[in-house]
Amino acid sequence: MNETYSPIQFFDPTSSTFTYLLFDAVSREAVIIDPVDSQLARDLGALKQYGLRLKYVMETHAHADHITSAAALIEHTGAMVATPIFCNVTPAAIQLNDGDVLTFGSEKIEAMHTAGHTAGSMSFVWRDNVFTGDTLLIGGCGRTDFQSGSAEALYDSVMLILFKLPDHTTVWPAHDYKGQTKSSIGYEKKHNQRFNDEHGERRSKAAFVELMNALNLPKPRLIDQAVPANLFLGVHHDAGANDELTYAVRPAASYAGDISAELAHQWMLSGRATLVDIRSHAERAWVGFVPDALGIEWKMWPGMVTNPSFDAELKAAVPAGSQVMMLCRSGVRSIPASERAQSLGYTAYNILEGFEGDPDGQAHRGKKGGWRFRGLPWRQN
């Protein structure tokens, strides 16, 4: 691949979505862009076929026409997910800002904020290639009538960012519906019918906005299922009374917030935050433990003001400024532990219901069902 400078391109016929696989020939580290949940087996097979280690799953935006396989790829490969920061995909380990660069082996890929199709949409530049998502399609562009879309912003993203790239840059879009696979910046400048009129003249921004506002396209068939799932890396969950907390952060006054065991699990898998099990060694030995969690006992009794051993162990094990998640048996001790970690300079979260989650009617507790009872990974010694 390094000799031809070309990505591996896959196509999902149901949603007409392109997925791209890039890799470094020496290290075999790889990046996948815009994967589709129904094509998970295909993508895992390609990783195996080429002998690759997936380092990053990258999303150009929160898609409305298909569900991503990002969470499943985390589970299978240990990769980290990188999503545009303004798409608000909270479980993603990496929140991409404009200009951010990710490396895989000796290769580099740069994120460019190209808003318009959605407010957070990004394009990714790798060598002489640009992956444009739905911002720029072959002969067209993505719609701008939902997910905080803006025709004005899309026009500026194309004219002031994408069309400033060298003409020979290869354009790899997120979709095509006519059997085309790629284009170039130079070709799109001259021939894209959304940005040029019937005489081949460049449309003004006002004319482009008028054109986009008159499209009156039907709502994407899967939007009501796809967008909520894609905001949580493609995770499906049933509707219920506790949905609002399942994959959301409940703010707290003295630490970063309360999170569910499910969200903590996603963050741990993605590498976004370190899970700290503050139960005693005896508790973990007797009841069970979470694989890959950091065990640091919380030893605070009435009258104690500080907990020097906890402070020292946390500082030694986790870099300052990192995100940490506190897990205890029932969700009680983890609250002061989160407060203490926050005071030490960490961004600290309390895991609701803890490891076992016995109910007692308090606001931070709920039905029995902590980490152990929600089907999340744990083992007994």
VOGU-3710 file (C-alpha; in Angstrom, 3 decimals, decimal comma):
1> mnetyspiqf> 0,000/0,000/0,000  2,804/2,439/0,777  4,083/2,069/-2,805  0,754/3,082/-4,367  -0,288/5,579/-1,675  -3,837/4,292/-1,936  -6,187/3,211/0,854  -8,123/-0,035/0,860  -11,708/0,894/0,060  -14,742/-1,177/1,119
11> fdptsstfty> -18,391/-0,605/0,203  -21,615/-1,358/2,083  -24,375/-1,710/-0,536  -27,234/-1,252/1,929  -26,223/2,262/2,992  -23,886/3,014/0,047  -21,165/3,721/2,608  -17,442/3,594/1,928  -15,111/2,371/4,673  -11,370/2,940/4,390
21> llfdavsrea> -8,457/0,974/5,802  -4,983/2,535/5,955  -1,839/0,983/7,385  1,878/1,427/7,822  3,749/-1,255/5,903  6,521/-1,653/8,479  4,782/-1,508/11,858  1,483/-2,939/10,484  -0,436/-0,385/12,565  -3,729/0,535/10,931
31> viidpvdsql> -6,569/3,060/10,878  -10,138/2,402/9,780  -12,469/5,234/8,771  -16,293/5,106/8,961  -16,868/1,372/9,613  -20,365/-0,138/9,357  -21,771/-2,540/11,980  -23,110/-5,068/9,458  -19,634/-5,305/7,876  -17,744/-6,149/11,088
41> ardlgalkqy> -16,756/-9,648/9,925  -15,456/-8,253/6,628  -13,315/-5,644/8,363  -11,913/-8,042/10,969  -11,111/-10,457/8,157  -9,184/-7,751/6,313  -7,138/-6,957/9,417  -6,256/-10,627/9,721  -5,554/-11,017/6,002  -3,054/-8,154/5,963
51> glrlkyvmet> -1,599/-8,924/9,390  -2,594/-5,563/10,856  -3,009/-4,188/14,364  -5,851/-1,682/14,427  -4,760/1,424/16,318  -7,577/3,887/15,586  -11,207/3,824/14,527  -11,994/7,243/13,045  -15,420/8,711/12,312  -15,985/11,669/9,991
61> hahadhitsa> -19,249/12,464/11,841  -22,169/10,839/13,655  -23,841/9,083/10,734  -27,601/9,062/10,139  -27,820/6,279/7,543  -25,946/3,413/9,201  -24,692/2,307/12,609  -20,975/2,247/13,246  -19,101/-0,851/14,411  -16,701/1,253/16,528
71> aaliehtgam> -17,650/-0,320/19,874  -17,370/-3,835/18,455  -13,973/-3,044/16,942  -12,789/-1,843/20,364  -13,864/-5,158/21,861  -12,158/-7,245/19,181  -8,958/-5,276/18,624  -8,292/-2,930/21,544  -8,249/0,058/19,182  -9,022/3,614/20,289
81> vatpifcnvt> -11,884/5,589/18,762  -11,337/9,140/17,482  -14,377/11,289/16,710  -14,886/15,012/15,983  -15,223/16,892/19,254  -18,313/18,809/18,153  -20,178/15,583/17,324  -20,449/14,904/21,086  -19,658/11,197/20,874  -18,864/11,091/24,600
91> paaiqlndgd> -17,472/7,513/24,897  -14,791/8,130/22,249  -11,287/8,060/23,712  -10,032/10,818/21,427  -12,045/13,978/20,836  -10,585/15,429/17,655  -10,031/19,157/17,231  -9,204/20,923/13,990  -5,562/20,312/13,125  -5,084/17,286/15,367
101> vltfgsekie> -2,697/14,672/13,961  -2,765/10,948/14,746  0,172/8,688/13,970  0,199/4,994/13,080  3,670/3,661/12,565  5,486/6,278/10,502  2,240/7,496/8,929  0,258/10,610/9,906  -3,372/11,569/9,386  -4,670/15,088/10,066
111> amhtaghtag> -8,184/16,147/11,093  -9,791/19,197/9,466  -13,063/20,620/10,774  -15,310/20,811/7,715  -18,708/21,647/9,205  -21,899/21,845/7,198  -23,369/18,383/6,729  -23,326/18,285/10,522  -21,891/20,876/12,894  -19,050/18,563/13,876
121> smsfvwrdnv> -18,159/16,998/10,523  -14,466/16,471/9,788  -12,325/15,477/6,841  -9,058/13,578/7,229  -5,909/14,223/5,190  -3,400/11,407/4,685  -0,524/11,892/2,254  -2,112/13,098/-1,014  -5,563/11,837/-0,034  -8,518/13,429/1,722
131> ftgdtlligg> -11,404/11,486/3,275  -14,254/13,949/3,055  -17,115/12,151/4,800  -20,389/13,687/3,635  -18,908/17,175/3,255  -17,795/16,627/-0,337  -19,133/13,793/-2,484  -18,286/12,955/-6,088  -20,198/15,575/-8,052  -22,196/16,613/-5,004
141> cgrtdfqsgs> -22,203/17,128/-1,253  -24,047/15,978/1,831  -27,384/17,422/2,854  -27,535/20,170/5,468  -31,070/19,979/6,863  -30,535/18,029/10,117  -27,992/17,458/12,945  -27,191/21,185/13,154  -26,366/21,231/9,473  -25,690/24,523/7,715
151> aealydsvml> -25,501/25,195/3,977  -23,491/28,347/4,680  -20,944/26,412/6,750  -20,694/23,633/4,173  -20,002/26,120/1,377  -17,215/27,694/3,425  -15,774/24,283/4,369  -15,521/23,278/0,730  -14,373/26,607/-0,687  -12,013/27,717/2,082
161> ilfklpdhtt> -10,661/24,361/3,249  -11,094/21,440/0,856  -10,692/23,399/-2,391  -7,481/24,896/-0,978  -5,862/21,460/-1,104  -3,673/20,680/-4,145  -5,677/19,782/-7,239  -4,056/16,335/-7,452  -5,347/15,386/-3,974  -7,519/12,265/-4,261
171> vwpahdykgq> -11,026/12,641/-2,816  -12,428/9,612/-0,993  -16,055/10,293/0,037  -18,182/8,530/2,647  -20,870/7,636/0,090  -21,584/7,267/-3,583  -24,810/6,193/-5,250  -23,668/5,958/-8,898  -20,892/3,373/-8,864  -18,073/5,912/-8,590
181> tkssigyekk> -15,237/5,294/-6,151  -12,991/8,360/-6,013  -12,354/11,773/-7,469  -9,856/14,630/-7,111  -9,938/18,152/-5,760  -9,171/19,526/-9,216  -12,037/17,590/-10,805  -14,520/18,651/-8,139  -13,537/22,296/-8,492  -14,467/22,180/-12,184
191> hnqrfndehg> -17,330/19,711/-12,338  -19,164/19,427/-8,997  -22,762/20,373/-9,835  -23,575/21,593/-6,335  -20,842/24,225/-6,467  -20,954/25,019/-10,204  -24,007/25,987/-12,219  -25,138/24,554/-15,556  -22,706/26,860/-17,373  -19,748/25,647/-15,341
201> errskaafve> -19,545/28,883/-13,377  -18,921/28,838/-9,618  -22,114/29,347/-7,609  -22,158/32,150/-5,081  -22,751/31,233/-1,461  -26,266/32,691/-1,668  -27,082/30,582/-4,739  -25,678/27,474/-3,094  -27,739/28,056/0,053  -30,870/28,582/-2,031
211> lmnalnlpkp> -30,188/25,324/-3,900  -29,629/23,329/-0,694  -32,691/24,758/1,023  -34,884/23,713/-1,916  -33,839/20,028/-1,986  -36,703/18,803/0,258  -35,159/15,356/0,707  -36,961/12,626/2,686  -35,672/11,870/6,188  -33,021/9,114/6,237
221> rlidqavpan> -34,745/5,808/6,951  -32,488/4,829/9,872  -31,861/8,242/11,406  -33,898/7,616/14,571  -31,938/4,444/15,315  -28,551/5,339/13,838  -27,818/8,714/15,403  -28,524/7,721/19,045  -26,474/4,536/18,613  -23,614/6,328/16,864
231> lflgvhhdag> -23,358/8,861/19,680  -22,299/5,862/21,790  -20,011/4,139/19,268  -22,802/2,037/17,797  -23,990/0,543/21,094  -27,639/-0,502/21,034  -29,610/-0,428/24,272  -33,264/-0,933/25,087  -35,471/1,929/26,103  -36,201/2,149/29,812
241> andeltyavr> -36,342/4,318/32,888  -32,572/4,459/33,319  -31,658/5,186/29,668  -30,821/8,816/30,375  -27,955/7,712/32,633  -26,819/4,624/30,747  -24,548/6,492/28,343  -24,540/10,013/29,768  -22,658/11,832/32,519  -24,650/13,221/35,456
251> paasyagdis> -22,736/16,314/36,652  -21,646/16,518/40,287  -20,620/19,537/42,338  -17,290/18,299/43,724  -16,093/15,903/41,001  -16,603/15,446/37,250  -19,826/13,449/37,508  -21,629/10,133/37,955  -21,536/7,526/35,203  -23,066/4,110/34,680
261> aelahqwmls> -21,105/0,878/34,697  -21,822/0,554/30,973  -20,264/3,920/30,145  -17,315/3,187/32,460  -16,759/-0,070/30,579  -16,739/1,728/27,218  -14,316/4,356/28,482  -12,021/1,705/29,916  -11,996/-0,270/26,652  -11,340/2,822/24,565
271> gratlvdirs> -8,537/4,034/26,808  -10,327/7,274/27,594  -10,194/6,796/31,392  -8,551/4,537/33,989  -10,837/2,408/36,146  -9,720/2,468/39,801  -11,180/-0,274/42,021  -11,043/1,173/45,548  -12,405/-1,908/47,332  -10,127/-3,671/49,786
281> haerawvgfv> -7,955/-6,539/48,632  -10,125/-8,866/50,752  -13,316/-7,683/49,024  -11,880/-8,259/45,592  -10,556/-11,675/46,565  -13,883/-12,735/48,089  -16,397/-11,286/45,619  -14,507/-10,806/42,358  -12,563/-8,204/40,435  -12,618/-6,300/37,151
291> pdalgiewkm> -9,868/-7,353/34,727  -7,481/-4,510/33,884  -8,797/-2,258/36,669  -6,254/-0,532/38,881  -6,623/-1,693/42,503  -6,020/1,089/45,050  -7,721/0,691/48,428  -9,709/3,602/49,853  -8,853/3,630/53,554  -10,884/6,358/55,197
301> wpgmvtnpsf> -12,443/6,044/58,617  -14,340/8,560/60,791  -11,977/11,301/61,909  -9,458/10,787/59,102  -8,724/13,975/57,145  -6,328/12,667/54,534  -5,579/9,349/52,912  -1,847/9,473/52,116  -1,526/5,917/50,815  -4,384/6,411/48,348
311> daelkaavpa> -2,893/9,702/47,152  0,560/8,234/46,699  -0,586/5,101/44,884  -2,872/7,051/42,542  -0,154/9,561/41,664  2,358/6,771/41,070  0,039/4,796/38,786  -1,903/7,435/36,827  -0,429/10,541/35,152  -1,575/13,870/36,545
321> gsqvmmlcrs> -4,521/15,393/34,688  -5,845/12,033/33,458  -9,455/10,873/33,641  -10,179/8,299/36,348  -13,310/6,339/37,323  -13,856/5,164/40,924  -15,483/1,784/41,605  -16,455/0,483/45,068  -18,918/-2,201/46,181  -22,145/-0,186/46,185
331> gvrsipaser> -21,383/3,311/44,964  -20,895/4,985/48,361  -17,135/5,036/49,031  -16,444/5,911/45,424  -18,005/9,351/45,950  -15,407/10,667/48,448  -12,703/8,876/46,454  -13,828/10,770/43,343  -13,824/14,019/45,288  -10,306/13,343/46,528
341> aqslgytayn> -9,012/12,433/43,070  -10,577/15,591/41,659  -8,797/17,663/44,327  -5,507/16,048/43,279  -5,900/17,364/39,741  -7,617/14,406/38,045  -10,914/14,464/36,165  -12,729/11,990/38,388  -16,001/10,110/37,887  -18,038/8,024/40,304
351> ilegfegdpd> -19,424/4,729/38,952  -23,071/4,430/39,966  -24,099/1,331/41,930  -20,491/0,164/42,201  -19,588/-3,477/41,724  -22,717/-5,035/43,236  -25,235/-2,211/43,596  -27,510/-3,090/46,514  -30,507/-0,738/46,557  -31,149/1,579/49,515
361> gqahrgkkgg> -33,175/4,409/48,021  -30,389/6,982/47,953  -30,044/9,204/44,908  -26,703/7,767/43,855  -27,891/4,192/44,082  -30,492/2,291/42,152  -31,807/-1,168/41,517  -29,416/-4,030/42,180  -27,267/-4,238/39,151  -23,798/-2,741/39,497
371> wrfrglpwrq> -20,877/-3,895/37,386  -21,250/-7,545/38,414  -24,956/-7,770/37,572  -24,925/-5,953/34,247  -23,043/-8,614/32,320  -19,791/-6,654/32,256  -16,435/-8,501/32,461  -15,324/-9,605/35,916  -13,601/-12,625/37,431  -13,278/-14,376/40,754
381> n> -9,815/-15,181/42,071
//
